[in-house]
C-alpha cells in the first residue's frame, strides 16, 4: 500500500478515499474502465488532456492501490490492458453519482 494511503488511514475514511482516488484523471480513468478493459493508448484517446507521463503514473498508483489490474501480454508489439478489480468495480455508484452531479453543475454554470 502506498504511504499516502497508509497515512490517510490514521485520519479518516474520507481521507483514504481521497488519497486513493484524488489524483489527476484517476476518477475519469475509473469511469472509462467501468465500460470494460482498455489498452493504454485507448485510455489516452479517451482522456486527451492527460499526457503520457501523468497517465502512466496515475494508472500505476491505481494498480498499487488495488483499483486497477494491469495485464501484459508477451507479444510483439507488446500489448498491455487495464481493467478494474473487484474493488475498482465497487466504485461504480460513486463515479456515476459524481458524473451526474458534475454534468448538472456544468450545465447550471454554462455561460
OpenMM code with the backbone's topology and positions (N, CA, C; nanometers):
from openmm import Vec3, app, unit

residues = "UNK UNK UNK UNK UNK UNK UNK UNK UNK UNK UNK UNK UNK UNK UNK UNK UNK UNK UNK UNK UNK UNK UNK UNK UNK UNK UNK UNK UNK UNK UNK UNK UNK UNK UNK UNK UNK UNK UNK UNK UNK UNK UNK UNK UNK UNK UNK UNK UNK UNK UNK UNK UNK UNK UNK UNK UNK UNK UNK UNK UNK UNK UNK UNK UNK UNK UNK UNK UNK UNK UNK UNK UNK UNK UNK UNK UNK UNK UNK UNK UNK UNK UNK UNK UNK UNK UNK UNK UNK UNK UNK UNK UNK UNK UNK UNK UNK UNK UNK UNK UNK UNK UNK UNK UNK UNK UNK UNK UNK UNK UNK".split()
positions = [
    Vec3(0.0841, -0.1170, 0.0000),
    Vec3(0.0000, 0.0000, 0.0000),
    Vec3(0.0894, 0.1243, 0.0000),
    Vec3(0.0476, 0.2247, -0.0739),
    Vec3(0.1252, 0.3482, -0.0813),
    Vec3(0.1216, 0.4233, 0.0514),
    Vec3(0.2306, 0.4900, 0.0838),
    Vec3(0.2436, 0.5637, 0.2095),
    Vec3(0.1324, 0.6674, 0.2294),
    Vec3(0.0937, 0.7455, 0.1264),
    Vec3(-0.0146, 0.8419, 0.1487),
    Vec3(-0.1454, 0.7759, 0.1923),
    Vec3(-0.1714, 0.6569, 0.1422),
    Vec3(-0.2933, 0.5849, 0.1795),
    Vec3(-0.2810, 0.5371, 0.3244),
    Vec3(-0.1640, 0.4856, 0.3606),
    Vec3(-0.1421, 0.4421, 0.4993),
    Vec3(-0.1612, 0.5570, 0.5967),
    Vec3(-0.1088, 0.6723, 0.5621),
    Vec3(-0.1234, 0.7893, 0.6497),
    Vec3(-0.2697, 0.8319, 0.6602),
    Vec3(-0.3400, 0.8278, 0.5479),
    Vec3(-0.4811, 0.8667, 0.5484),
    Vec3(-0.5632, 0.7741, 0.6369),
    Vec3(-0.5232, 0.6477, 0.6477),
    Vec3(-0.5956, 0.5518, 0.7316),
    Vec3(-0.5914, 0.5915, 0.8785),
    Vec3(-0.4930, 0.6711, 0.9157),
    Vec3(-0.4813, 0.7166, 1.0538),
    Vec3(-0.5727, 0.8349, 1.0821),
    Vec3(-0.6312, 0.8930, 0.9765),
    Vec3(-0.7089, 1.0150, 0.9925),
    Vec3(-0.8586, 0.9887, 0.9823),
    Vec3(-0.9021, 0.9402, 0.8644),
    Vec3(-1.0462, 0.9330, 0.8389),
    Vec3(-1.0714, 0.8556, 0.7096),
    Vec3(-1.1794, 0.7774, 0.7022),
    Vec3(-1.2102, 0.7049, 0.5794),
    Vec3(-1.2251, 0.7949, 0.4564),
    Vec3(-1.2742, 0.9157, 0.4759),
    Vec3(-1.2865, 1.0082, 0.3621),
    Vec3(-1.1478, 1.0396, 0.3065),
    Vec3(-1.0513, 1.0571, 0.3951),
    Vec3(-0.9144, 1.0854, 0.3516),
    Vec3(-0.8535, 0.9661, 0.2777),
    Vec3(-0.8913, 0.8464, 0.3174),
    Vec3(-0.8441, 0.7269, 0.2459),
    Vec3(-0.8959, 0.7306, 0.1024),
    Vec3(-1.0242, 0.7580, 0.0859),
    Vec3(-1.0834, 0.7657, -0.0480),
    Vec3(-1.0157, 0.8740, -0.1311),
    Vec3(-0.9931, 0.9898, -0.0713),
    Vec3(-0.9281, 1.0999, -0.1432),
    Vec3(-0.7846, 1.0619, -0.1789),
    Vec3(-0.7167, 0.9951, -0.0905),
    Vec3(-0.5793, 0.9541, -0.1162),
    Vec3(-0.5702, 0.8548, -0.2322),
    Vec3(-0.6640, 0.7625, -0.2377),
    Vec3(-0.6636, 0.6615, -0.3445),
    Vec3(-0.7120, 0.7200, -0.4767),
    Vec3(-0.8160, 0.8019, -0.4732),
    Vec3(-0.8822, 0.8465, -0.5966),
    Vec3(-0.8569, 0.9922, -0.6324),
    Vec3(-0.7875, 1.0647, -0.5463),
    Vec3(-0.7745, 1.2084, -0.5659),
    Vec3(-0.6566, 1.2521, -0.6491),
    Vec3(-0.6230, 1.1803, -0.7514),
    Vec3(-0.5147, 1.2233, -0.8406),
    Vec3(-0.5708, 1.2744, -0.9711),
    Vec3(-0.4863, 1.3413, -1.0461),
    Vec3(-0.5261, 1.3937, -1.1758),
    Vec3(-0.5733, 1.2807, -1.2667),
    Vec3(-0.6974, 1.2872, -1.3097),
    Vec3(-0.7603, 1.1949, -1.4044),
    Vec3(-0.7961, 1.0582, -1.3464),
    Vec3(-0.7712, 1.0308, -1.2203),
    Vec3(-0.7971, 0.8962, -1.1669),
    Vec3(-0.9444, 0.8573, -1.1774),
    Vec3(-1.0340, 0.9437, -1.1347),
    Vec3(-1.1765, 0.9092, -1.1414),
    Vec3(-1.2236, 0.8974, -1.2857),
    Vec3(-1.1678, 0.9775, -1.3745),
    Vec3(-1.2027, 0.9680, -1.5171),
    Vec3(-1.1558, 0.8341, -1.5732),
    Vec3(-1.0375, 0.7902, -1.5338),
    Vec3(-0.9883, 0.6593, -1.5777),
    Vec3(-1.0791, 0.5478, -1.5266),
    Vec3(-1.1173, 0.5565, -1.4003),
    Vec3(-1.2087, 0.4554, -1.3448),
    Vec3(-1.3403, 0.4572, -1.4221),
    Vec3(-1.3924, 0.5757, -1.4506),
    Vec3(-1.5175, 0.5865, -1.5266),
    Vec3(-1.5060, 0.5140, -1.6606),
    Vec3(-1.3969, 0.5353, -1.7328),
    Vec3(-1.3806, 0.4705, -1.8631),
    Vec3(-1.3589, 0.3198, -1.8493),
    Vec3(-1.2939, 0.2777, -1.7432),
    Vec3(-1.2718, 0.1339, -1.7232),
    Vec3(-1.3975, 0.0614, -1.6767),
    Vec3(-1.4952, 0.1352, -1.6262),
    Vec3(-1.6235, 0.0726, -1.5919),
    Vec3(-1.6902, 0.0141, -1.7160),
    Vec3(-1.6592, 0.0699, -1.8326),
    Vec3(-1.7160, 0.0204, -1.9583),
    Vec3(-1.6457, -0.1066, -2.0062),
    Vec3(-1.5315, -0.1400, -1.9448),
    Vec3(-1.4607, -0.2618, -1.9837),
    Vec3(-1.3111, -0.2391, -1.9947),
    Vec3(-1.2416, -0.3446, -2.0301),
    Vec3(-1.0965, -0.3434, -2.0425),
    Vec3(-1.0538, -0.2476, -2.1527),
    Vec3(-0.9472, -0.1734, -2.1263),
    Vec3(-0.8948, -0.0768, -2.2237),
    Vec3(-0.7428, -0.0902, -2.2321),
    Vec3(-0.6909, -0.0570, -2.3496),
    Vec3(-0.5465, -0.0508, -2.3676),
    Vec3(-0.4995, 0.0907, -2.3358),
    Vec3(-0.3695, 0.1048, -2.3120),
    Vec3(-0.3137, 0.2331, -2.2703),
    Vec3(-0.3465, 0.3447, -2.3702),
    Vec3(-0.3197, 0.3211, -2.4981),
    Vec3(-0.3435, 0.4264, -2.5982),
    Vec3(-0.4918, 0.4611, -2.6093),
    Vec3(-0.5770, 0.3642, -2.5879),
    Vec3(-0.7207, 0.3902, -2.5903),
    Vec3(-0.7588, 0.4835, -2.4753),
    Vec3(-0.7035, 0.4569, -2.3575),
    Vec3(-0.7286, 0.5460, -2.2440),
    Vec3(-0.6747, 0.6856, -2.2737),
    Vec3(-0.5591, 0.6912, -2.3389),
    Vec3(-0.5020, 0.8202, -2.3765),
    Vec3(-0.5931, 0.8980, -2.4696),
    Vec3(-0.6576, 0.8296, -2.5616),
    Vec3(-0.7525, 0.8971, -2.6527),
    Vec3(-0.8787, 0.9409, -2.5790),
    Vec3(-0.9198, 0.8632, -2.4797),
    Vec3(-1.0402, 0.8975, -2.4028),
    Vec3(-1.0164, 1.0136, -2.3065),
    Vec3(-0.8911, 1.0338, -2.2691),
    Vec3(-0.8543, 1.1433, -2.1784),
    Vec3(-0.7446, 1.2250, -2.2477),
    Vec3(-0.7817, 1.2978, -2.3534),
    Vec3(-0.6811, 1.3626, -2.4385),
    Vec3(-0.5985, 1.4712, -2.3691),
    Vec3(-0.6457, 1.5290, -2.2610),
    Vec3(-0.5691, 1.6323, -2.1923),
    Vec3(-0.4612, 1.5748, -2.1013),
    Vec3(-0.4660, 1.4450, -2.0767),
    Vec3(-0.3663, 1.3795, -1.9910),
    Vec3(-0.2430, 1.3448, -2.0734),
    Vec3(-0.1271, 1.3887, -2.0275),
    Vec3(-0.0068, 1.3490, -2.1003),
    Vec3(0.0325, 1.2065, -2.0605),
    Vec3(0.1183, 1.1462, -2.1383),
    Vec3(0.1561, 1.0058, -2.1196),
    Vec3(0.2160, 0.9803, -1.9819),
    Vec3(0.3020, 1.0704, -1.9367),
    Vec3(0.3673, 1.0532, -1.8066),
    Vec3(0.2639, 1.0520, -1.6934),
    Vec3(0.1708, 1.1447, -1.6979),
    Vec3(0.0679, 1.1525, -1.5948),
    Vec3(-0.0218, 1.0297, -1.5986),
    Vec3(-0.0635, 0.9908, -1.7183),
    Vec3(-0.1494, 0.8737, -1.7342),
    Vec3(-0.0809, 0.7492, -1.6772),
    Vec3(0.0452, 0.7316, -1.7092),
    Vec3(0.1221, 0.6173, -1.6589),
    Vec3(0.1285, 0.6189, -1.5067),
    Vec3(0.1600, 0.7347, -1.4489),
    Vec3(0.1720, 0.7461, -1.3034),
    Vec3(0.0398, 0.7166, -1.2339),
    Vec3(-0.0690, 0.7706, -1.2875),
    Vec3(-0.1991, 0.7504, -1.2241),
    Vec3(-0.2429, 0.6044, -1.2335),
    Vec3(-0.2211, 0.5427, -1.3473),
    Vec3(-0.2563, 0.4010, -1.3620),
    Vec3(-0.1730, 0.3138, -1.2681),
    Vec3(-0.0457, 0.3473, -1.2528),
    Vec3(0.0400, 0.2704, -1.1607),
    Vec3(-0.0092, 0.2832, -1.0168),
    Vec3(-0.0466, 0.4048, -0.9777),
    Vec3(-0.0972, 0.4244, -0.8415),
    Vec3(-0.2284, 0.3502, -0.8200),
    Vec3(-0.3173, 0.3561, -0.9192),
    Vec3(-0.4435, 0.2829, -0.9077),
    Vec3(-0.4187, 0.1323, -0.9005),
    Vec3(-0.3190, 0.0856, -0.9735),
    Vec3(-0.2834, -0.0563, -0.9682),
    Vec3(-0.2265, -0.0913, -0.8302),
    Vec3(-0.1383, -0.0078, -0.7794),
    Vec3(-0.0764, -0.0331, -0.6495),
    Vec3(-0.1804, -0.0326, -0.5368),
    Vec3(-0.2838, 0.0487, -0.5522),
    Vec3(-0.3891, 0.0566, -0.4510),
    Vec3(-0.4995, -0.0468, -0.4714),
    Vec3(-0.4844, -0.1333, -0.5731),
    Vec3(-0.5792, -0.2426, -0.5916),
    Vec3(-0.7081, -0.2043, -0.6623),
    Vec3(-0.7084, -0.0924, -0.7330),
    Vec3(-0.8272, -0.0471, -0.8054),
    Vec3(-0.8247, -0.0955, -0.9505),
    Vec3(-0.7062, -0.0966, -1.0087),
    Vec3(-0.6879, -0.1337, -1.1500),
    Vec3(-0.5974, -0.2556, -1.1593),
    Vec3(-0.6268, -0.3403, -1.2558),
    Vec3(-0.5433, -0.4574, -1.2861),
    Vec3(-0.4753, -0.4319, -1.4203),
    Vec3(-0.3448, -0.4498, -1.4240),
    Vec3(-0.2666, -0.4333, -1.5471),
    Vec3(-0.2274, -0.5716, -1.5952),
    Vec3(-0.2626, -0.6038, -1.7195),
    Vec3(-0.2284, -0.7334, -1.7771),
    Vec3(-0.1399, -0.7103, -1.8980),
    Vec3(-0.0201, -0.7678, -1.8935),
    Vec3(0.0767, -0.7532, -2.0017),
    Vec3(0.0864, -0.8854, -2.0769),
    Vec3(0.0786, -0.8784, -2.2093),
    Vec3(0.0847, -0.9979, -2.2931),
    Vec3(0.2198, -1.0030, -2.3639),
    Vec3(0.2852, -1.1200, -2.3638),
    Vec3(0.4174, -1.1328, -2.4275),
    Vec3(0.4049, -1.1435, -2.5796),
    Vec3(0.3730, -1.0324, -2.6417),
    Vec3(0.3556, -1.0279, -2.7870),
    Vec3(0.4460, -0.9200, -2.8447),
    Vec3(0.4608, -0.9227, -2.9739),
    Vec3(0.5322, -0.8159, -3.0443),
    Vec3(0.4367, -0.7574, -3.1460),
    Vec3(0.4028, -0.6289, -3.1348),
    Vec3(0.4421, -0.5368, -3.0288),
    Vec3(0.3726, -0.5732, -2.8973),
    Vec3(0.4285, -0.5288, -2.7842),
    Vec3(0.3703, -0.5622, -2.6543),
    Vec3(0.2279, -0.5077, -2.6412),
    Vec3(0.1453, -0.5846, -2.5747),
    Vec3(0.0068, -0.5420, -2.5519),
    Vec3(-0.0159, -0.5391, -2.4011),
    Vec3(-0.0658, -0.4254, -2.3540),
    Vec3(-0.0967, -0.4087, -2.2123),
    Vec3(-0.2413, -0.3634, -2.2025),
    Vec3(-0.3156, -0.4298, -2.1151),
    Vec3(-0.4565, -0.3948, -2.0951),
    Vec3(-0.4811, -0.3607, -1.9496),
    Vec3(-0.5750, -0.2702, -1.9298),
    Vec3(-0.6133, -0.2277, -1.7954),
    Vec3(-0.7601, -0.2594, -1.7743),
    Vec3(-0.7912, -0.3078, -1.6554),
    Vec3(-0.9295, -0.3362, -1.6186),
    Vec3(-0.9445, -0.3061, -1.4700),
    Vec3(-1.0672, -0.3019, -1.4244),
    Vec3(-1.0925, -0.2759, -1.2833),
    Vec3(-1.0926, -0.4057, -1.2040),
    Vec3(-1.0418, -0.3987, -1.0849),
    Vec3(-1.0510, -0.5108, -0.9917),
    Vec3(-1.1913, -0.5081, -0.9304),
    Vec3(-1.2191, -0.6027, -0.8449),
    Vec3(-1.3475, -0.6027, -0.7743),
    Vec3(-1.3630, -0.4749, -0.6916),
    Vec3(-1.2542, -0.4343, -0.6283),
    Vec3(-1.2555, -0.3103, -0.5506),
    Vec3(-1.2822, -0.1898, -0.6415),
    Vec3(-1.2223, -0.1899, -0.7591),
    Vec3(-1.2453, -0.0821, -0.8552),
    Vec3(-1.3893, -0.0792, -0.9046),
    Vec3(-1.4464, -0.1962, -0.9286),
    Vec3(-1.5862, -0.2048, -0.9746),
    Vec3(-1.6830, -0.1533, -0.8680),
    Vec3(-1.6434, -0.1685, -0.7409),
    Vec3(-1.7315, -0.1224, -0.6336),
    Vec3(-1.7471, 0.0301, -0.6335),
    Vec3(-1.6639, 0.0997, -0.7084),
    Vec3(-1.6714, 0.2456, -0.7189),
    Vec3(-1.7804, 0.2931, -0.8156),
    Vec3(-1.8423, 0.2013, -0.8880),
    Vec3(-1.9385, 0.2396, -0.9918),
    Vec3(-2.0471, 0.3355, -0.9427),
    Vec3(-2.1175, 0.3071, -0.8327),
    Vec3(-2.2226, 0.4017, -0.7929),
    Vec3(-2.1678, 0.5398, -0.7558),
    Vec3(-2.0490, 0.5439, -0.6980),
    Vec3(-1.9882, 0.6717, -0.6598),
    Vec3(-1.9508, 0.7507, -0.7850),
    Vec3(-1.8868, 0.6835, -0.8801),
    Vec3(-1.8440, 0.7509, -1.0028),
    Vec3(-1.9647, 0.7985, -1.0826),
    Vec3(-2.0678, 0.7160, -1.0916),
    Vec3(-2.1888, 0.7571, -1.1636),
    Vec3(-2.2545, 0.8779, -1.0967),
    Vec3(-2.2601, 0.8779, -0.9634),
    Vec3(-2.3190, 0.9915, -0.8920),
    Vec3(-2.2368, 1.1179, -0.9150),
    Vec3(-2.1049, 1.1058, -0.9124),
    Vec3(-2.0199, 1.2221, -0.9358),
    Vec3(-2.0313, 1.2709, -1.0794),
    Vec3(-2.0448, 1.1785, -1.1740),
    Vec3(-2.0614, 1.2148, -1.3151),
    Vec3(-2.1913, 1.2935, -1.3349),
    Vec3(-2.2987, 1.2465, -1.2746),
    Vec3(-2.4273, 1.3165, -1.2847),
    Vec3(-2.4205, 1.4533, -1.2196),
    Vec3(-2.3635, 1.4594, -1.1005),
    Vec3(-2.3529, 1.5855, -1.0297),
    Vec3(-2.2687, 1.6852, -1.1100),
    Vec3(-2.1567, 1.6371, -1.1644),
    Vec3(-2.0684, 1.7230, -1.2439),
    Vec3(-2.1367, 1.7755, -1.3683),
    Vec3(-2.2154, 1.6920, -1.4350),
    Vec3(-2.2884, 1.7348, -1.5551),
    Vec3(-2.3921, 1.8409, -1.5193),
    Vec3(-2.4635, 1.8205, -1.4100),
    Vec3(-2.5638, 1.9193, -1.3661),
    Vec3(-2.4970, 2.0506, -1.3271),
    Vec3(-2.3872, 2.0425, -1.2573),
    Vec3(-2.3142, 2.1619, -1.2162),
    Vec3(-2.2661, 2.2399, -1.3388),
    Vec3(-2.2066, 2.1692, -1.4333),
    Vec3(-2.1558, 2.2348, -1.5548),
    Vec3(-2.2681, 2.3005, -1.6334),
    Vec3(-2.3816, 2.2335, -1.6421),
    Vec3(-2.4963, 2.2882, -1.7144),
    Vec3(-2.5483, 2.4164, -1.6480),
    Vec3(-2.5520, 2.4151, -1.5178),
    Vec3(-2.6006, 2.5295, -1.4413),
    Vec3(-2.5125, 2.6529, -1.4607),
    Vec3(-2.3811, 2.6319, -1.4803),
    Vec3(-2.2882, 2.7436, -1.4863),
    Vec3(-2.2365, 2.7737, -1.6261),
    Vec3(-2.2949, 2.7106, -1.7267),
    Vec3(-2.2553, 2.7435, -1.8647),
    Vec3(-2.2966, 2.8865, -1.8948),
    Vec3(-2.2104, 2.9561, -1.9639),
    Vec3(-2.2383, 3.0970, -1.9933),
    Vec3(-2.2973, 3.1167, -2.1212),
] * unit.nanometer
topology = app.Topology()
chain = topology.addChain("A")
for resn in residues:
    res = topology.addResidue(resn, chain)
    for name in ("N", "CA", "C"):
        topology.addAtom(name, app.Element.getBySymbol(name[0]), res)
